[in-house]
Amino acid sequence: MEERILLLALTLIPGIGPARIKAITSHLHHRLTDVLHSDVEELMQISGIGESLARQMHHFLHHAPSREEAVASAEKQIAELPRHQAELVTILDPRYPPLLKEIYDPPPCLFVRGKLPAASTPCLAVVGTRYASQYGKQVTSLLCRNLANCGVTVFSGMAYGIDMAAHAATLENGGTTIAVLASGVETIYTDPKGKLWPKIIERGALISEEWLGSELSPGKFPKRNRIISGISSGTVVVESDLKGGSLITAASALEQNREVFAVPGSIFSRTSRGTNHLIQQGSAKAIMSVDDILTELGPQFAKNCSAHASLQNQALPSSLTPAEQALLLIMEREPMHIDALAIASGIDISSLLVLLFELESKDAVDQQPGQFFQKKVF
């Protein structure tokens, strides 16, 4: 039996959740099909599986109707993948996110639309309240712009408010972002008109452990949150009240031995009460900039950021002319005034404006107020 189908079928056994499936795959040294030939005594050797559960597993896997029904359901999911241009990445797949595999209860299977980042890619979660203030949106935009420029992949939950702002700002600055959903990857409740999610797939991915066609329910959000924190080196909480999904994500991050960062806010703001409380309790490090995050996560994370940013800057789109590529290489990460560009490039203003117009039309440059221009990161 194909391992993807078997893993999906195992999730349908009552009492067998992600933590026990991780224990099963570890015990069998990733020879998952051996579970089909294991007797009750052998199953009891797996961590977290006692006699009662071992007998239940054995009955499920060897009782034809239950096994056949589970396998049929799993096969139907596999058959549905191409229709949504999705794939299934299992915990046995080398592409499975390495940090996520470390947590106590990693999802056995991830449904993916798009492309997961490489194992060495620096990853951070940026989350916050659905009721974001203008301050929160501005902070999110600033942080995600700088994270994108550093080559960091930004994870968030595609919820209204800070999550959406994080995805949008990362994309606007040429970065890569991954949306972790509490629903199936074919249904994006918060973006039904597709203003954002197609761009996320193009630059990153939509991922979920929930089966295609599954209905959204309150209990799925905490499950989703532990993926957001587990797949990242750290979690940044921009805004939150004293209760909310982003604080659940922060709690998951602490349980998973990940770093938690919080943006301080006004003591009069409800949307900053949660972040200020995290800082006050010593559960999160207060941050003012991306440099605070890079410093806390250590030299290796910062080194990976520099390496990925360098690769992004070198990988200029092939559609650009030699003159356009040369101008982009001159431009700095921060916005440059057209006069400074003229001096640095030796190109007269009128010719420079034509080049910049072409670069802007190819989505390689952003024009800022006051004749400032900023190149996007590729």
C-alpha positions in Angstrom: 0.0 0.0 0.0 1.2 3.5 -0.8 2.6 5.3 2.3 0.5 8.4 1.6 -2.7 6.4 1.6 -1.6 4.4 4.7 -0.8 7.6 6.6 -4.1 9.2 5.8 -5.9 6.0 6.8 -4.1 5.9 10.1 -5.5 9.3 11.0 -9.0 7.8 10.8 -8.3 5.3 13.6 -10.0 6.6 16.8 -7.4 7.5 19.5 -4.5 7.7 17.0 -3.6 11.4 16.7 -0.5 13.1 15.3 1.7 12.4 18.3 1.1 8.7 18.2 1.5 8.6 14.4 4.9 10.3 14.9 5.7 7.6 17.5 4.7 4.8 15.0 6.9 6.2 12.2 9.8 6.6 14.6 9.4 3.1 16.0 9.2 1.5 12.6 12.2 3.5 11.4 10.0 4.9 8.6 9.0 1.5 7.3 5.4 2.4 7.8 3.9 -0.6 5.9 5.3 -2.9 8.7 2.4 -1.7 10.8 0.1 -3.7 8.6 1.9 -6.9 9.7 2.3 -6.1 13.4 0.5 -8.0 16.0 -0.9 -6.6 19.3 2.3 -7.3 21.2 4.4 -5.5 18.7 2.1 -2.5 18.6 2.3 -2.3 22.4 6.0 -1.6 22.0 5.3 1.7 20.4 5.5 4.7 22.8 2.1 5.9 23.9 0.2 2.8 22.8 -1.1 0.6 25.5 -2.9 -2.7 25.2 -6.4 -1.3 24.7 -5.3 1.0 21.9 -3.0 -1.7 20.4 -6.0 -4.0 20.1 -8.1 -1.3 18.6 -5.5 -0.5 16.0 -5.0 -4.2 15.2 -8.7 -4.7 14.8 -9.1 -1.6 12.6 -6.2 -2.6 10.3 -7.2 -6.3 10.0 -10.9 -6.0 10.1 -11.7 -5.7 6.3 -14.7 -3.3 6.4 -13.1 -0.6 8.6 -9.7 -0.8 6.8 -11.3 -0.8 3.3 -13.4 2.2 4.2 -10.4 4.2 5.5 -8.3 3.3 2.5 -11.1 4.2 0.1 -11.5 7.6 1.8 -7.7 8.2 1.6 -7.6 7.2 -2.1 -10.4 9.6 -2.8 -8.3 12.4 -1.2 -5.3 11.5 -3.4 -7.5 11.5 -6.5 -8.8 15.0 -5.7 -5.4 16.6 -5.4 -4.8 17.3 -9.2 -8.2 19.1 -9.4 -6.9 21.7 -7.0 -3.3 21.7 -8.2 -2.4 20.4 -4.8 0.0 17.7 -3.4 0.3 15.7 -0.2 3.6 16.0 1.7 3.9 13.4 4.5 6.1 13.3 7.5 8.1 10.6 5.7 8.8 12.9 2.7 12.3 14.6 2.7 10.5 17.9 1.7 8.5 17.9 5.0 9.5 21.0 7.0 12.3 20.0 9.4 11.3 22.3 12.2 7.7 21.1 12.1 8.9 17.5 12.4 10.5 18.3 15.7 7.4 19.2 17.6 5.5 16.7 19.8 2.5 16.4 17.5 3.5 17.2 13.9 0.7 16.7 11.3 1.3 13.3 9.5 0.2 14.9 6.2 0.3 18.4 4.8 -1.9 19.3 1.9 0.0 21.9 -0.1 -0.9 24.3 -2.9 2.2 25.9 -4.1 5.8 25.2 -3.0 7.2 24.7 0.5 10.5 26.5 1.3 13.8 24.7 1.2 14.9 23.2 4.5 17.6 25.9 5.0 15.2 28.8 4.5 14.8 31.1 7.5 11.2 31.1 8.6 9.2 33.3 11.0 5.5 33.5 11.9 3.8 36.9 12.1 0.4 36.8 13.7 -2.0 39.1 15.5 -5.6 40.2 16.1 -8.3 40.2 13.5 -9.2 43.7 14.8 -5.9 45.4 13.7 -5.4 49.1 14.4 -3.7 51.4 12.0 -0.6 51.2 14.2 -0.6 47.4 14.0 -0.9 47.4 10.2 1.9 49.9 9.9 4.2 47.8 12.1 3.3 44.6 10.2 4.0 46.3 6.9 7.4 47.5 8.2 8.4 44.2 9.7 7.4 42.1 6.8 9.0 44.4 4.3 12.3 44.0 6.1 11.8 40.3 6.6 11.2 40.0 2.9 14.4 41.9 2.1 16.3 39.6 4.5 15.0 36.5 2.6 12.8 35.3 5.5 9.7 33.3 4.6 6.7 34.7 6.5 4.1 32.3 7.9 0.7 33.4 9.1 -2.9 32.1 9.3 -4.7 34.0 6.6 -7.1 35.5 9.1 -8.5 39.0 8.8 -6.4 41.8 10.3 -2.7 41.3 11.1 -2.4 37.9 9.3 -3.7 39.3 6.0 -1.5 42.4 6.4 1.5 40.2 6.9 0.8 38.1 3.8 0.1 41.2 1.7 3.2 43.2 2.9 5.5 40.3 2.3 4.2 39.8 -1.3 4.3 43.5 -2.0 8.0 43.5 -1.2 8.8 40.5 -3.3 9.0 38.0 -0.4 7.7 34.5 0.1 4.8 33.8 2.4 3.0 30.7 3.5 -0.7 30.7 4.7 -1.5 27.9 7.1 -5.3 27.2 6.9 -7.7 25.7 9.4 -9.8 24.5 6.5 -9.0 22.5 3.4 -6.6 24.2 1.0 -9.3 24.4 -1.6 -11.5 26.7 0.5 -10.2 30.1 1.6 -13.0 31.6 3.6 -11.3 34.9 4.3 -10.5 35.6 0.7 -13.4 34.2 -1.4 -12.8 36.6 -4.3 -9.1 35.5 -4.6 -7.5 38.9 -4.2 -4.6 37.5 -2.3 -4.4 33.7 -2.2 -3.4 33.2 -5.9 -0.4 35.4 -5.3 0.5 33.5 -2.2 0.5 30.2 -4.2 2.6 31.9 -6.8 5.2 33.1 -4.3 4.8 30.5 -1.6 2.0 28.1 -0.6 -1.3 27.4 1.1 -0.9 24.5 3.5 -3.3 22.6 5.8 -3.5 19.3 7.6 -7.3 19.3 7.1 -8.6 17.0 4.4 -10.1 18.4 1.2 -13.7 19.1 1.7 -13.6 19.3 5.5 -15.8 21.8 7.2 -14.4 24.6 9.3 -14.9 24.3 13.1 -13.6 26.2 16.2 -11.5 23.3 17.3 -9.4 23.4 14.1 -7.9 26.8 14.8 -5.7 25.8 17.8 -4.5 22.8 15.7 -3.7 25.3 12.9 -1.9 27.6 15.3 0.5 24.9 16.5 1.6 24.4 12.9 2.2 28.1 12.4 4.5 28.2 15.4 6.1 24.8 14.9 7.1 25.4 11.3 8.9 28.6 12.3 12.0 29.6 14.2 10.1 32.2 16.1 6.7 33.8 16.3 6.1 37.6 16.2 2.8 38.8 17.8 2.1 42.3 16.5 -1.2 43.0 18.3 -3.5 41.0 20.5 -6.0 41.5 23.3 -5.6 39.4 26.5 -7.5 36.5 24.7 -7.1 35.5 21.1 -5.8 33.1 18.6 -2.4 34.8 18.3 -1.8 34.2 22.1 -2.6 30.5 21.5 0.0 30.6 18.8 2.5 32.2 21.2 1.7 29.6 23.8 2.3 26.8 21.3 5.6 28.4 20.3 6.8 28.4 24.0 5.7 24.8 24.4 7.7 23.9 21.2 10.8 25.7 22.6 10.5 28.4 19.9 11.3 32.1 20.4 8.3 34.5 20.9 8.5 38.2 20.0 5.9 40.9 20.8 5.5 44.4 19.5 4.8 46.8 22.5 1.9 49.2 22.2 0.0 51.8 24.1 -1.3 50.9 27.5 -4.6 52.4 26.5 -5.1 50.2 23.5 -7.1 46.9 23.9 -5.2 45.5 20.9 -1.9 45.9 22.7 -3.0 44.4 26.1 -2.0 40.9 25.1 1.4 41.8 23.6 2.3 44.1 26.5 1.3 41.2 28.9 3.5 38.8 27.1 6.4 41.2 27.5 5.6 42.0 31.1 5.5 38.2 32.0 8.8 37.6 30.3 7.1 35.2 27.8 8.1 37.3 24.8 11.0 39.6 23.8 9.9 43.2 23.0 11.0 44.1 19.5 11.4 47.5 17.8 12.8 46.2 14.5 13.8 43.1 12.5 17.3 43.5 13.8 16.0 42.7 17.3 14.7 39.4 16.0 17.8 38.5 14.1 20.0 39.2 17.1 17.9 37.0 19.3 17.7 34.0 16.9 21.5 33.9 16.6 24.2 34.1 14.0 23.2 31.0 12.0 19.7 32.4 11.4 21.1 35.8 10.4 23.6 34.0 8.2 20.9 32.1 6.4 19.0 35.3 6.0 21.9 37.0 4.3 22.5 34.0 2.1 18.9 33.9 0.9 18.7 37.6 0.4 21.9 37.5 -1.7 20.5 34.8 -3.9 17.2 36.7 -4.3 19.0 39.8 -5.3 21.2 37.9 -7.8 18.3 36.1 -9.4 17.0 39.0 -11.6 14.1 38.2 -13.9 15.2 37.1 -17.4 12.6 39.4 -19.0 14.7 42.5 -18.1 17.0 44.1 -20.6 20.8 44.4 -19.8 20.3 48.1 -19.1 17.4 47.4 -16.7 19.4 44.7 -14.9 22.4 47.0 -14.5 20.2 49.7 -13.0 18.6 47.3 -10.5 22.1 46.2 -9.4 22.9 49.8 -8.6 19.8 50.4 -6.6 20.0 49.9 -2.9 17.4 48.1 -0.8 16.1 51.4 0.6 14.3 53.9 -1.6 16.6 56.1 -3.7 15.8 59.5 -5.1 16.0 59.8 -8.9 18.8 62.4 -8.6 20.9 59.9 -6.6 20.1 57.2 -9.1 21.2 59.6 -12.0 24.5 60.3 -10.2 25.1 56.6 -9.4 24.2 55.3 -12.8 25.6 58.1 -15.0 22.2 58.1 -16.9 20.5 61.4 -17.7 17.1 62.0 -16.0 14.9 61.7 -19.1 16.5 58.3 -20.0 16.4 57.2 -16.4 12.7 57.9 -16.2 12.0 55.7 -19.2 14.0 52.8 -17.6 12.3 53.2 -14.3 8.9 53.2 -16.0 9.8 50.0 -17.8 11.0 48.4 -14.5 7.8 49.5 -12.7 5.6 48.0 -15.5 7.6 44.7 -15.1 6.9 44.8 -11.3 10.6 45.1 -10.5 10.5 48.6 -9.0 8.1 50.5 -6.8 7.7 54.3 -7.1 7.4 56.1 -3.8 6.2 59.7 -3.2 8.7 62.4 -3.9 10.4 60.6 -6.9 11.9 57.9 -4.7 12.2 54.4 -6.2 12.7 51.1 -4.5 13.6 47.8 -6.1 11.7 44.7 -5.2 13.5 41.6 -4.0 13.3 38.6 -6.3 
